[in-house]
Amino acid sequence: MRPRLRIFTGEDVGVAEEPQVSIRLDEIAPILCDAVRWDCSWLTDFADDEIRISEDLYEILTAYSHLRPSA
């Protein structure tokens, strides 16, 4: 049987999402702190990536950033 040809309209193409991994904050925080301390270049590779955090953590981080004296 011959394969059927389909007309591509661009509407039926789904966007593939990147795989996601869940990790606890107490697992990733020390890694990120160490990477910032040592100025690891790979951090800049992910600088524009978005991360998902809970709303209450976002509120705490926002409040903390406003209370901390700037360097």
Secondary structure, DSSP 8 states (H G I E B T S, - for coil): ---------SSS------------HHHHHHHHHHHHHTT-THHHHTTT------HHHHHHHHHHHHHS---
